[in-house]
Amino acid sequence: MSGPIVVWGAGAIGGTLGAYLVRAGHAVDFVDTEAAHVEAMRQEGLRVEGPIETFRVPARAYLPAELTGQYERILLCVKAHHTEVAARQLEPHLAAAGYVGSFQNGLNELVLAAIVGQARTIGAFVNFGADYLGPGVIHFGGRGAVVVGELDGRMTPRLDALHRLVQTFEPAAVASDNIMGFLWGKLGYGALLFATALTNASICEALAAEAPRPLYRRIAGEAVAVARALAIAPIGFNGYRPEAFEAGATDAAAAASFAAMVAHNAKSAKTHSGIWRDLAVRKRPTEVEAQLGPIVRFARQNKLQAPTIDHLITMIHEIEDGKRPLAWDNLAELELRAKP
């Protein structure tokens, strides 16, 4: 495939990935809905800051309505709850033989495939630490797992090409025949991050705390149980081990996974999750419905229950609506709410 690569959504994920692609010599067109961000990229380029490295690249940037033409490769990097709108905006710009790679958090591949077609959708899983700091500036705080895969598990030439492309950014990136396993693994870990975002604590502080660990184990356990009901084996990464949170898992296995997650996150300059940043800094809705909502819906469809995650969603919304402060007490209340 040839021609420029479109990075649709130039925030934490797309800004970091796209900047590395530009620096490696690839032609990239950035698309973003934030007018100030687009203008800053046009005038001054895109700056990546952080402990990994700091650099600036020139950036061709557009608002969605300004983009013209068709492209063979589009990397979708918007927040999960913006997937449907973005997919409908980009679909006219997607070449018939092209694809969209979903570099997001959640099961957005399902939403994307329903609009552009499964044959034009490639899945992706990312766990590196980055934040949008302001117009034209991205903070890249720490490396993490990056995986790409076809939704049907085939190892195709286009997947091989995309894999080599993302290795420009993350040399340890993986091409997988089980991308859904990675996506469901990230859902379980993501549910834990939503729980940590009920507090003002850092990811490391929250996951290292002993008192809420029974609650954390129930949260991740619900996600793992739903994946198993769908005949999907969730895959671990960066210290998160899904099997350590299944029913019957030992205390030692869970403790080892918590220790490994804390150790991984301690290496990153990104101390708090993007969820916490949306709640505490940017004061905007999170991805909670788009990310955790499907766990609850799939649970009900399979005659299972996910009460802890269901109540977690409610409490995140209460914080979004200004009805609840960020506090450690939220974890204790969640545990009480979700008790059988």
C-alpha positions in Angstrom: 0.0 0.0 0.0 1.2 3.5 -0.8 0.3 7.1 -0.3 0.2 9.2 2.9 -1.0 7.6 6.2 -3.9 9.3 7.9 -3.7 9.5 11.7 -7.3 10.3 12.7 -7.1 11.7 16.2 -3.8 13.4 17.1 -4.0 13.2 20.9 -2.0 11.0 23.2 -2.0 7.8 21.1 -2.2 9.3 17.6 0.1 12.2 18.3 2.8 10.0 19.7 2.5 7.3 17.0 2.2 9.8 14.2 5.1 11.9 15.2 7.4 8.9 15.2 6.2 7.9 11.7 6.9 11.4 10.4 10.3 11.4 12.0 11.0 8.1 10.2 10.2 9.7 6.9 6.6 8.6 6.3 4.1 11.0 4.9 1.4 11.5 7.5 -1.8 13.6 7.4 -3.1 14.3 10.9 -6.9 14.9 11.5 -8.3 16.2 14.7 -11.4 18.0 15.9 -9.6 20.4 18.2 -9.1 23.6 16.1 -6.4 25.0 18.3 -4.4 21.7 18.1 -4.7 21.6 14.3 -3.6 25.2 14.0 -0.6 24.7 16.4 0.5 21.7 14.4 0.3 23.7 11.1 2.2 26.6 12.5 4.8 25.0 14.7 4.7 21.3 14.1 4.0 18.5 16.6 6.2 18.4 19.7 6.7 15.2 21.7 8.1 15.7 25.2 9.1 13.3 28.0 11.8 11.0 29.4 11.9 8.8 26.4 13.0 11.6 24.1 11.9 15.1 23.1 11.6 16.2 19.5 9.5 18.2 17.1 8.2 17.2 13.6 6.5 19.2 10.9 2.8 18.2 10.7 0.2 18.4 7.9 -3.0 18.8 10.0 -6.6 19.1 9.1 -10.0 19.4 10.7 -12.3 16.5 9.6 -14.3 18.7 7.2 -11.1 19.9 5.5 -9.7 16.5 4.5 -10.0 15.6 0.8 -9.2 12.5 -1.2 -9.0 8.8 -0.4 -6.3 6.9 1.6 -5.3 3.3 1.8 -4.2 3.5 5.4 -6.0 5.2 8.2 -5.0 4.8 11.9 -8.0 5.6 14.1 -6.8 7.0 17.4 -9.8 8.8 18.9 -11.4 8.2 22.3 -13.6 5.1 22.3 -16.9 7.1 22.7 -16.0 9.1 19.5 -15.5 6.0 17.4 -18.8 5.9 15.6 -18.8 9.6 14.6 -15.1 9.4 13.5 -15.7 6.2 11.5 -18.6 7.8 9.6 -16.4 10.9 8.9 -13.5 8.9 7.6 -15.4 6.3 5.6 -15.6 8.5 2.5 -11.9 8.9 2.6 -11.1 5.2 2.9 -10.1 3.6 -0.4 -12.0 0.5 -1.4 -8.9 -1.7 -0.9 -7.7 0.2 2.1 -8.0 -0.4 5.9 -8.5 1.4 9.2 -6.4 0.3 12.1 -8.2 0.9 15.5 -5.4 2.2 17.8 -7.7 2.8 20.7 -8.9 1.3 24.0 -11.9 -1.0 24.1 -13.7 -3.1 21.6 -14.0 -0.3 19.0 -13.1 -2.7 16.2 -16.7 -4.0 16.4 -18.1 -0.5 16.0 -15.7 0.3 13.2 -16.3 -2.9 11.3 -20.0 -2.3 11.3 -19.4 1.0 9.4 -16.5 0.4 7.1 -16.7 -3.4 7.0 -14.7 -6.1 8.7 -12.6 -6.6 5.6 -11.4 -3.0 5.9 -10.7 -3.2 9.7 -7.5 -4.2 11.5 -7.4 -4.5 15.3 -4.7 -3.0 17.5 -3.9 -3.0 21.2 -1.7 -0.3 22.8 -0.5 0.2 26.4 2.2 2.9 26.2 1.9 5.9 28.4 1.1 9.3 26.8 -1.0 12.4 27.4 -2.2 15.4 25.3 -0.7 18.4 27.1 -2.1 21.2 24.9 -2.2 22.5 21.3 0.7 20.9 19.4 2.3 19.1 22.4 2.2 15.5 23.5 3.8 13.9 26.5 5.3 10.4 25.9 5.8 9.0 29.4 6.6 5.4 29.0 6.7 2.4 26.7 4.2 -0.4 26.7 2.8 -3.3 24.7 1.7 -2.7 21.1 0.0 -5.4 19.2 -1.8 -5.5 15.8 -4.0 -8.3 14.3 -6.6 -9.1 11.7 -10.0 -9.6 13.3 -10.3 -13.1 11.7 -6.9 -14.1 13.0 -5.2 -14.4 9.5 -1.6 -13.4 9.1 -1.8 -11.2 5.9 0.6 -9.1 3.9 -1.1 -5.9 4.9 -0.8 -7.0 8.6 2.8 -7.7 8.1 3.3 -4.2 6.5 1.4 -2.5 9.4 3.4 -4.4 11.9 6.7 -3.2 10.3 5.2 0.3 10.3 4.4 0.4 14.0 7.8 -1.1 14.8 9.1 2.4 13.7 7.5 3.6 17.0 7.7 0.5 19.2 10.4 -2.0 18.1 8.9 -4.7 20.3 5.5 -4.5 18.7 3.8 -7.8 17.9 1.6 -9.1 15.1 -0.9 -11.5 16.5 -3.4 -14.1 15.3 -5.5 -13.5 18.5 -6.1 -9.7 18.7 -9.4 -10.2 20.5 -7.5 -12.0 23.3 -5.3 -8.9 23.7 -8.3 -6.6 23.5 -10.1 -8.5 26.2 -7.0 -8.5 28.3 -6.8 -4.8 28.1 -10.5 -4.5 29.1 -9.7 -6.3 32.3 -6.7 -4.1 33.0 -8.7 -1.0 31.9 -11.4 -1.8 34.4 -8.7 -1.7 37.1 -7.6 1.7 35.9 -11.1 3.0 36.1 -11.2 1.8 39.7 -7.9 3.6 40.4 -9.4 6.8 38.9 -12.0 6.9 41.6 -9.2 8.2 43.8 -6.5 10.9 43.4 -3.8 8.3 43.8 -1.3 7.4 41.1 -1.7 4.1 39.3 1.2 2.7 41.3 -0.2 3.9 44.7 -3.7 2.6 44.0 -2.6 -0.8 42.7 0.0 -1.2 45.5 -2.6 -0.6 48.2 -3.6 -3.8 50.1 -7.1 -2.9 51.3 -8.8 -2.6 47.9 -7.3 -5.7 46.4 -10.3 -8.0 47.0 -12.3 -5.4 45.1 -9.8 -5.2 42.3 -9.8 -8.9 42.0 -13.6 -9.0 41.6 -13.5 -6.2 39.0 -10.9 -7.9 36.8 -12.5 -11.3 37.5 -15.8 -10.2 36.1 -14.1 -9.1 32.8 -12.2 -12.4 32.6 -15.3 -14.4 33.2 -17.2 -12.6 30.4 -14.3 -13.2 28.0 -14.3 -16.9 28.8 -18.1 -17.0 28.2 -17.4 -15.7 24.7 -14.8 -18.4 24.2 -12.0 -15.8 24.2 -8.8 -16.4 26.2 -7.7 -13.0 27.4 -4.0 -12.4 27.1 -1.8 -10.7 29.7 0.7 -7.9 29.2 3.0 -5.5 31.2 2.4 -7.3 34.5 -1.4 -7.9 34.1 -2.1 -11.6 34.2 -5.8 -12.4 33.5 -5.5 -15.9 34.9 -4.5 -14.4 38.3 -8.0 -12.9 38.6 -10.2 -15.9 37.6 -12.3 -17.7 40.1 -10.1 -20.0 42.1 -6.9 -18.1 41.5 -4.6 -18.1 44.4 -3.7 -15.1 46.6 -0.1 -15.5 45.6 -0.9 -15.4 41.9 -2.9 -12.2 42.3 -0.2 -10.6 44.5 2.4 -11.4 41.9 0.4 -9.8 39.1 -0.2 -6.6 41.2 3.5 -6.4 42.0 4.3 -6.8 38.3 1.8 -4.1 37.3 3.2 -1.7 39.9 6.7 -2.4 38.7 5.8 -1.7 35.0 3.9 1.5 35.8 6.8 2.7 38.1 9.0 2.9 35.0 6.7 5.5 33.3 6.6 9.2 33.8 2.8 9.0 33.2 1.8 8.6 36.8 -2.0 8.7 36.4 -4.3 7.2 33.9 -5.9 9.1 31.0 -9.2 8.3 32.8 -8.1 10.2 35.9 -6.8 13.0 33.7 -10.2 13.3 32.0 -11.9 13.5 35.4 -9.5 15.6 37.4 -7.8 17.8 34.8 -9.7 18.1 31.6 -13.2 17.9 33.3 -14.8 16.0 30.5 -16.6 12.7 30.0 -14.5 9.5 30.1 -14.6 6.5 27.9 -16.3 4.4 30.6 -19.5 3.6 28.7 -17.6 2.7 25.5 -14.9 0.7 27.3 -16.7 -1.0 30.2 -20.3 -1.0 29.0 -19.7 -3.9 26.6 -18.5 -6.1 29.4 -21.8 -5.6 31.2 -23.8 -6.1 28.0 -22.0 -9.3 27.0 -22.4 -10.5 30.6 -26.1 -10.2 30.4 -26.3 -11.8 27.0 -24.5 -14.8 28.4 -26.6 -15.0 31.6 -23.7 -13.7 33.7 -23.5 -10.8 36.1 -20.9 -8.1 36.3 -22.2 -6.0 39.3 -18.9 -4.5 40.4 -18.2 -3.2 36.9 -21.8 -2.0 36.6 -21.5 0.0 39.8 -18.1 1.2 38.8 -19.6 2.7 35.6 -22.2 4.5 37.7 -19.7 6.0 40.1 -17.5 7.3 37.3 -20.6 9.0 35.9 -21.2 10.6 39.3 -17.7 12.0 39.3 -18.2 13.3 35.7 -21.4 15.0 36.8 -19.8 16.7 39.7 -21.8 14.6 42.2 -18.9 12.8 43.7 -15.3 13.8 44.6 -12.2 11.7 43.8 -11.4 9.9 47.1 -10.2 6.6 48.5 -13.5 6.2 50.2 -15.1 5.6 46.8 -13.4 2.2 46.6 -14.8 1.1 49.9 -18.3 2.3 48.8 -18.0 0.5 45.5 -17.2 -2.7 47.4 -20.3 -2.3 49.6 -22.5 -1.5 46.6 -21.4 -4.6 44.7 -21.6 -7.1 47.5 -23.9 -10.0 46.6 
